[in-house]
Amino acid sequence: MLRRTFVQAAASALVAIGLSWSAHAEDRFITVASTTSTQDSGLFNVLLPAFTAKTGITVKVIAQGTGQALDTARRGDADVVFVHAKAQELKFLADGFGVKRYPVMYNDFVVVGPKSDPAGISGSKDVAAAFKTIADKKAPFVSRGDKSGTNTAELNLWKVAGVDLQAVRGEWYREIGQGMGATLNTANAMAAYTLSDRGTWIAFANKGDLGVVVEGDKKLFNQYGVMLVNPAKIPTVKVNDGQAFIDWLVSPEGQAVIAGYHIGDKQLFFPNANDPNA
C-alpha cells in the first residue's frame, strides 16, 4: 500500500512537472509592434512560422502604423519594433527607447489611381511633379492620415513637390486614419489616388478600377528596420528572445525567407541587412 502511494505520488509529481514545463514552453513568446504592410502583404505568414520552427519562440504581432507601433513600444507593450520610417526610428533611438537599429529589407512605394486618370499623371517617373499636378487639379486623393510610415512618406512627398497641403487641402483630399487596405478600398470607391507600399498593393485583392500610375522614382524607396526595445526604459522587455528574433531576421536564413516570398512571379521585399547605410 505504501509502495503504491509512493508510486502514485511520484507519478503525480512528474505530471505536474511536465505540465509546468509545457506551460512554460507555451509562454515563450515575444510581442512585435510592426507596420501594417508586413502583415497585410502576407510576409509574416511565412516569416514567423519559419522563426518559430527554428527557435521555439512564438511571435504575437501588433500591426499598426509606424508611429502607433513606436508609441506602443514606448508604453511598454512590445519587445521589438519592426517598421519603415527611418527618421522616426532614429528619434526612437535618440530618445533612449531602442537599443540598436538594424536594416532588414526594402521595397518601394507606388502611386495608384483610377484608370480614368483624372490628373493625367499615368506613366510619370517624377513623383513630386505628379503630386503637384494632383494638388493643382484638385484630383481626389485618399491619405491614410494615421502617422504610419506610408503616411509619413506621403506628407514628405507633398513637401518635396512644393505643395503647402494645409493651404490647398479641401474636399479633394481625404484623411481616413486607417490602414493601407482600408485606404485602398476607399480610393477605389472614390476613384481617387493614394500612396501605397508595393507589398500591400501586390497582395491587395480588391484592386477594382485602381492601377499603378507612378512608380520607379528614387524618392519612393521604402526601407524597413528592426529594433529591440530598451530594457533600461522598459524593464519587462524579453531581451534574449527579442534579440533572437532580430538576429534571425538579419541572418542569412531569415534574409533568404524574405527574398523567397513571392506572390505569383513578384518578389515583395528585398533583404539588405548587410547594407550599413540602409
C-alpha positions in Angstrom: 0.0 0.0 0.0 2.8 2.4 0.9 4.6 1.5 -2.3 1.5 2.2 -4.4 1.0 5.5 -2.6 4.7 6.4 -3.3 4.4 5.5 -7.0 1.2 7.5 -7.4 2.8 10.5 -5.7 5.8 10.2 -7.9 3.7 10.0 -11.0 1.6 13.0 -10.0 4.8 14.9 -9.4 6.1 14.0 -12.8 2.8 15.1 -14.4 2.9 18.3 -12.5 6.5 19.0 -13.7 5.5 18.1 -17.2 2.5 20.5 -17.2 4.7 23.2 -15.7 7.3 22.7 -18.4 4.7 22.7 -21.1 3.1 25.9 -19.8 6.5 27.5 -19.7 7.3 26.4 -23.2 3.9 27.8 -24.4 4.6 31.1 -22.6 7.8 31.6 -24.6 6.7 34.4 -26.9 7.6 37.9 -27.9 5.4 40.8 -28.9 6.4 42.7 -32.1 4.8 46.1 -32.9 5.0 46.3 -36.7 3.7 48.2 -39.6 0.6 47.0 -41.3 2.4 46.3 -44.5 4.4 43.4 -43.1 1.0 41.9 -42.1 -1.2 42.9 -45.0 1.4 41.8 -47.6 1.4 38.3 -46.2 5.1 38.3 -45.3 4.5 37.4 -41.6 2.6 34.3 -42.7 5.8 32.8 -44.0 8.4 34.7 -41.9 7.0 34.0 -38.4 6.4 30.2 -38.7 10.0 29.8 -40.0 11.3 31.7 -37.0 9.2 29.7 -34.5 10.3 26.4 -36.1 13.9 27.4 -35.7 13.7 28.8 -32.1 10.5 27.6 -30.4 9.6 31.3 -29.8 6.2 32.4 -31.0 5.6 36.0 -32.1 2.5 38.0 -31.3 2.1 40.9 -33.8 0.5 44.2 -33.1 0.0 45.5 -36.7 -0.5 49.3 -36.9 1.0 52.4 -38.5 4.7 53.0 -37.7 4.0 56.0 -35.5 1.5 54.0 -33.5 3.8 51.0 -33.3 6.6 53.1 -31.9 4.1 54.6 -29.4 3.1 51.0 -28.4 6.7 50.2 -27.7 7.2 53.4 -25.7 4.3 52.3 -23.5 6.0 49.0 -22.8 3.6 46.9 -24.8 6.1 45.4 -27.2 9.5 43.8 -27.1 10.5 44.6 -30.7 9.5 47.1 -33.3 9.7 46.3 -37.0 8.8 49.4 -39.0 9.6 51.6 -42.0 10.1 55.3 -41.3 13.8 55.8 -40.7 13.6 59.3 -39.2 11.1 58.2 -36.7 13.2 55.1 -35.9 16.3 57.2 -35.3 14.3 59.5 -33.0 13.1 56.4 -31.1 16.7 55.5 -30.6 17.8 59.0 -29.7 15.0 59.2 -27.0 16.5 56.0 -25.4 13.7 53.7 -26.3 15.6 51.5 -28.7 18.8 49.6 -28.3 20.1 49.4 -31.9 18.5 49.8 -35.3 19.1 47.0 -37.8 18.2 47.4 -41.5 16.2 44.4 -42.7 14.8 44.8 -46.2 13.3 47.3 -48.7 10.8 47.7 -51.4 9.2 50.9 -52.7 6.0 52.9 -52.7 3.7 53.3 -55.7 1.1 55.9 -56.5 -2.1 54.2 -57.5 -5.2 55.7 -59.0 -8.2 55.1 -61.2 -7.8 54.0 -64.8 -9.5 57.2 -65.9 -6.5 59.1 -64.5 -8.2 62.5 -64.0 -4.9 64.2 -63.1 -3.2 62.8 -66.3 -0.1 61.5 -64.4 0.0 57.9 -65.5 3.4 56.8 -66.6 5.3 59.7 -64.9 8.6 58.8 -63.3 8.6 62.1 -61.3 6.5 61.6 -58.2 6.9 65.2 -57.0 5.6 66.5 -60.3 2.7 64.0 -60.1 1.8 65.2 -56.6 1.9 68.8 -57.7 -0.4 68.1 -60.6 -2.9 66.2 -58.3 -3.0 69.3 -56.0 -3.3 71.7 -58.9 -6.2 69.9 -60.4 -7.7 69.0 -57.0 -8.0 65.4 -58.1 -9.4 63.2 -55.4 -6.7 61.8 -53.1 -7.0 59.5 -50.1 -4.5 59.7 -47.3 -4.0 57.2 -44.5 -3.7 60.0 -42.0 -2.5 57.6 -39.3 1.1 58.7 -38.7 2.3 55.4 -40.4 5.4 55.1 -42.4 3.4 55.4 -45.6 1.6 58.5 -44.3 4.9 60.0 -43.3 6.3 59.3 -46.8 3.2 60.8 -48.4 3.4 64.0 -46.4 7.1 64.3 -47.3 6.3 64.0 -51.0 3.9 66.9 -50.8 6.7 69.0 -49.3 9.2 67.9 -52.0 6.5 68.8 -54.6 6.4 72.3 -53.1 2.7 71.9 -52.1 1.6 73.6 -48.9 -1.0 71.0 -48.1 -2.6 73.0 -45.2 -3.2 75.9 -47.6 -4.6 73.9 -50.5 -6.4 71.0 -49.0 -10.1 70.7 -49.4 -12.7 68.2 -50.2 -10.4 66.6 -52.8 -8.0 65.5 -50.0 -9.5 62.9 -47.6 -7.7 61.6 -44.5 -9.3 58.4 -43.1 -7.0 57.5 -40.2 -6.9 53.8 -41.2 -4.5 51.2 -42.5 -3.4 50.5 -46.1 -6.2 48.1 -47.0 -9.0 50.4 -45.9 -7.2 53.3 -47.7 -7.1 51.3 -51.0 -10.7 50.4 -50.6 -11.7 54.0 -50.1 -9.6 55.1 -53.1 -11.3 52.5 -55.2 -14.8 53.7 -54.0 -13.9 57.3 -54.6 -12.0 56.9 -57.9 -9.1 58.6 -56.1 -5.3 58.5 -56.0 -3.3 57.2 -53.0 0.2 56.2 -52.0 0.7 52.5 -51.2 3.7 50.4 -50.2 4.2 47.9 -53.1 4.0 44.8 -50.9 0.4 45.6 -49.7 -0.6 46.7 -53.2 0.6 43.4 -54.8 -1.2 41.4 -52.1 -4.4 43.5 -52.2 -7.2 41.5 -53.7 -9.8 44.3 -54.3 -8.0 46.4 -56.8 -11.2 47.2 -58.7 -10.5 50.1 -61.1 -7.2 51.1 -59.5 -3.8 50.6 -61.1 -0.3 51.8 -60.6 0.1 55.2 -62.2 3.5 56.4 -60.9 6.5 54.2 -59.9 10.2 54.0 -60.2 11.3 57.3 -58.7 14.1 57.0 -56.2 12.1 59.2 -53.8 9.7 56.2 -53.5 12.3 54.0 -51.8 10.9 52.2 -48.7 13.4 50.9 -46.1 12.4 48.7 -43.1 14.3 48.5 -39.8 14.0 46.5 -36.6 14.9 47.4 -33.0 14.8 45.8 -29.6 13.0 48.0 -27.1 15.5 49.2 -24.5 15.1 47.3 -21.2 16.6 50.2 -19.4 13.4 52.1 -20.2 11.0 49.2 -20.2 12.2 46.5 -17.7 9.6 44.0 -18.9 11.2 43.6 -22.3 12.1 40.0 -23.2 15.7 40.8 -24.1 17.0 37.4 -25.1 14.1 36.2 -27.1 13.6 39.6 -28.7 17.2 39.8 -29.7 16.9 36.2 -31.0 14.2 37.4 -33.4 16.3 40.3 -34.6 19.4 38.1 -35.1 17.4 35.6 -37.1 15.8 38.3 -39.3 19.2 39.7 -40.3 20.8 36.2 -40.6 21.3 34.5 -44.0 18.4 32.2 -43.1 16.0 35.0 -42.3 17.1 37.1 -45.2 16.6 34.1 -47.5 13.0 33.7 -46.3 12.3 37.3 -47.0 13.8 37.1 -50.5 11.9 33.9 -51.2 8.5 35.5 -50.5 6.6 36.0 -53.8 3.1 36.4 -54.9 2.9 34.9 -58.4 6.2 35.9 -60.0 6.6 39.1 -58.0 9.1 39.5 -55.2 7.6 41.7 -52.5 10.6 42.6 -50.3 14.4 42.7 -50.9 16.7 41.8 -48.0 19.5 44.3 -47.3 20.7 43.6 -43.7 24.3 43.9 -44.8 23.9 47.5 -46.1 25.3 49.8 -43.3 23.7 52.8 -44.9 20.2 51.5 -45.1 
